[in-house]
Amino acid sequence: MRWIFVAAVVAAYVCVVRSNVGAEPIVLKASSKIEKIACTTCRVITEVMSEVWGKNMTRDCIADALSFLCRKLNIEHYSVCSGITSQFKEEFLYVLGELVLKPSQLCGFLLPHCGTPVNPLGQNWTIALPGGKPAPATNPIVPSGGPTLRVLQLSDIHFDMLYQPGAEGDCAKPVCCREMNDDGTDGISEQVKKPAPFWGSLGACDAPYWTVENMLRHISMNENLDYILIAGDLMSHADWTYTREGHEAIIKNLTALLNKHFPDTPTFWTVGNHEGVPVNSFAPHSAPKKYWPTWLYSALNTAWKRWLPEKTKKDILYRASYSVQIIDKLRLISLNTAYCDQTNFWIYLNQTDPDGTLAWLVEELTSAERLGQKVQILGHIPPGSGECLEGWAKNYYRIVNRFESTIVGQFTGHTHTDSYTVYYEDMDNYKSRPTNVMYVAPSVTTFVGLNPSYRIYTIDGAHEGSTYEILDHETWFMNLTVANQIGHPHWKLLYRAKRAYNMKTLRPEEWSQLTNELKKSKKTFRKFLRYYARRKDYECNDQCRREILCSLRSGHHNDVGLCNDFNPSTENDYSNETKHYAAIRRELRKWNIKCPNI
């Protein structure tokens, strides 16, 4: 029980920092600084708490201690501390109670740059792959003028039903611009420093409901779409307020909006980490039944089933994944990537392919290969991101390479930025042959400091011998500053990939060449950065630049093998930690935490 409590205290810090800041690369510079402080704080709390409060404590007492420390360290606003610790209490304490962890593993378990967060427990596992891999085909360039598919991808919508124009846009909480405070008081007062604009804010705010509807109306009036991809994360970032009922209402609202504006357009969804309650929590069936997210998978099945055959229901209710044939010879697989999320604490009980999801993916791809079908994969978290565990990421990478002739599209989101990742024949050698590319689509939400946007792909259409490859993609956006000045939105084309980067095709080898060009040319990188963030004034220092470039090659986590030609990081100096460490130790020892009178 002693180390359970210590870990739970650390979790209080992680939950409020990681879930609301660390997940968003758009605040890369700030996030890097926060992570350093978090690591030091984690080390201090782990050491001191083991000495001072190492006695048995009740679960309610632990929750009180978590909230107290969260407030006392000024980690977050009191209402955020209270909400997030109460949400995570049961799940987190159960998981830690089942694990056998050394104190030295706890910080690596919970925080990046503090151990090995992508594989904190040193677990390695391998998914079985079938033999008989077809030789990679060399297809001629698809001629222009043939039939094509137009496909819309909406990622990270995160619309906020409580967005209130005039509310504080620069508040003390992770998410601002809201009509009501957590204590029920009005979010608008005479002391508002930065009123929230009507169409959305470039501050720490999510998108208003009416901005999302305006976008959908614009798209429906100007595009003839063949199908739509929803890449997860529907909920606002106010995750300390999450409830099952609230999530179910958001899912119903979005479903109604899509049916209203696209009544005849097939729509396919995947699940995002913010669909969990608590956030990131997706218990596999190896956990006790009371923790299973059956309520969520059932709600998603209801929302998704209009465009899916009845046979997909079993897979949706079991693992929130499914496989569906979109048109002749083209299959879509929606994959639940929450099973790789390092802050989904349930998977630490058994990291080996939770709910058999990757084994199921192999079965679906094997079937498609046998039938001569091509496959698109829709997921939320890019496996190479810092939030996906290495075991899952490496196995997914192996699967992609085994089925490189079958997989013709990988679509993700999560980062809120406009990017991509190239896969290589040797996953640890970027000089080996490129095999595939994963598209990371920009977000609809404005959180944090982003203009809302959406992505449309042009794909080789249904015809004899179709490759179903992605021929081009384009990103559209709305300039929030202009929209709020003139009083109405204007959605405009930001760029088309082939034209912007002078590419002949969007095949993996050309994306790999673009990465090399971005490394060499500051002019090309500045252009990429503008598209990446949908704004001209986005700041990116050398460390930021290196991390972005590295992500373009990182389908799994190997900076040494995949990023060694980029300038090395210069911001890993922990020389200033000593004072911070000592200050926290002194402060912790002053406090007299005795439940229930904290």
Secondary structure, 3 states (H helix, E strand, C coil): CHHHHHHHHHHHHHHHHHHHHHCCHHHHHHHHHHHHHHHHHHHHHHHHHHHHCCCCCCHHHHHHHHHHHHHHCCCCCHHHHHHHHHHHHHHHHHHHHHCCCCHHHHHHHHCCCCCCCCCCCCCCCCCCCCCCCCCCCCCCCCCCCCCEEEEEEEECCCEECCECCCCECCCCCCCCCECECCCCCECCCCCCCCECCCCCCCCCCCEEHHHHHHHHHHHHHHCCCCEEEECCCCCCCCHHHCCHHHHHHHHHHHHHHHHHHCCCCCEEECCCHHHCCCCCCCCCCCCCHHHCCHHHHHHHHHHHHHHCCHHHHHHHHHHCCEEEEEECCEEEEECCHHHHECCCHHHHCCCCCHHHHHHHHHHHHHHHHHHCCEEEEECCCCCCCCCECHHHHHHHHHHHHHCCCCEEEEEECCCCCCEEEEEECCCCCCCCCEEEEEEECCECCCCCCCCCEEEEEEEECCCCCCCCCEEEEEEEEECHHHHHHHCCCCEEEEEEHHHHHCCCCCCHHHHHHHHHHHHHCHHHHHHHHHHHHCCCCCCCCHHHHHHHHHHCCCCCCCHHHHHCCCCCCCCCCCCCHHHHHHHHHHHHHHCCCCCCCC
